[in-house]
Amino acid sequence: MQAEMCRPPFAGADDIMRDVGLKPETTTEADLARFVDWYRERYAAARATSLPPMPPVEPAPRLLFVDKQVSDFLQHRMVLARTLRGAGFDVHVALPREPGLEDISRQGIPVHVFYLRRKSARPLDELRSLVSLVRLYRRLRPTLVHHIKLKPMLYGGAAARIAGVPAAVNTFTGLGHIFTTHTVKMRILRSIVAGGLRFSFSHRNHCVIFQNLDDLECLLASGIVLGNRAVLIKGSGVNLSLFTPAPEPEGPPVVLMASRLLWEKGVGEFVAASRALRARGIRSRFVLLGEPDHGHPSAVPLPTLEHWRDAGDVEWLGWRHDMPSLMAQSHIVCLPSYYGEGVPRILLEAAASGRPIVTTDSPGCREVVRHGQNGLLVPVRDGEALTGAIARLIGDAPLRAAMGMRGREIAAAEFSLEQVIYANLAVYRSLLVSIKTPAALPLLVN
């Protein structure tokens, strides 16, 4: 199907802003504040026309984020949540009980716990997740819920329909393991999930956000998502002030890979490339960041990682939070993934930091890399091509510099955090203006 099918009613942020009289050139925070004021005026007018007396109501739309992992929300959505709250939205977050919840609440965002087992496929666990979210939605009465990732979309979308939430947003951060694995078991599970998503995506006022065009077209073709409900927002954005270009460090070139340590992320291919270059006598350091995703069927075993580290194949540093510093100490960023990515954050950070990229010609990865401009694309699971591409950049410092400059330009033009916030606001607005306000008013009662 053609990408144009996804345009109405989400033709773009500028079009949606013009619908409510706002100008695209306004800054994000100022625009958010103006929208909240507009919403309050519209809400007050609708309330004045309702016949029965209304109890006190919230002064702004209540927006509830629903995610499945605390660390992911902190890393990818916290700035968006804070920005919305600062502009006057009543922002809440729902997450499973995990370490780090207090890091969100300390920033002024109310946190609600719901039941979720990320790795479980037991019917009883899945039912408990659905019931937990239905109860939360009926108690909290959000105006709009934003579900992030598969299980929140699957059960949160159904709960939004059951509880009568006026508007829902669903974000795919990549199709992941279920949609990219072709075993008999996964095909059966995929058909069940597809049916559940069709129900969840039958909400009368919703949209589905995709991070890359491949995923969007795949789910349009499957009939899981309708064209007039789909919108493309490329990734979660990158902070251009935090990730900035820096001169390359002295010493052997450092090739950096950071991800969840799953085989499908290309970890084995990364290690094989390190061994191949060492056998050729090419001086370099291969640095691997991340931890195994325990319980995931594709997780790299801990003993394997320790063996690679002890053998000198890679410098495995585990999970790190000082990514800007580590990026500045690198020369090349590599992600040989065939996982089913959305838009990998590490590639956005590399581009913003002015580092050339070697990655696969696969969904999500090719959204960031223009082959020969800011990096090199190689076929998936092609160890020889991967090794050759890394060797080429190791041996050509001027090419690395040129690609790094072009990467920074691409990051600033297409992937800034401000642009992502702005695009999400456009989606929220397009749904909120569609709410039949008098019918939705009871959902905002304290």
Secondary structure, DSSP 8 states (H G I E B T S, - for coil): --GGGG-TT---HHHHHHHTT--TTS-HHHHHHHHHHHHHHHHHHHHHH-SS----B-SS-EEEEE-S-HHHHHHHTHHHHHHHHHTT-EEEEEE-S-TTHHHHHTTT--EEE----TT---HHHHHHHHHHHHHHHHHH--SEEEEESHHIIIIIHHHHHHHT-SEEEEE-S--HHHHH--SHHHHHHHHHHHHHHHHHTT-SSEEEEESSHHHHHHHHHHTSS-GGGEEE--SS-B-TTTS------SSS-EEEEES--BGGGTHHHHHHHHHHHHHTT---EEEEE----TT-TTB--HHHHHHHHHHTS-EEEES-S-HHHHHHT-SEEEE---S--SS-HHHHHHHHTT--EEEESSTTHHHH--BTTTEEEE-TT-HHHHHHHHHHHHT-HHHHHHHHHHHHHHHHHH-BHHHHHHHHHHHHHHHHTTS-HHHHGGGGB-
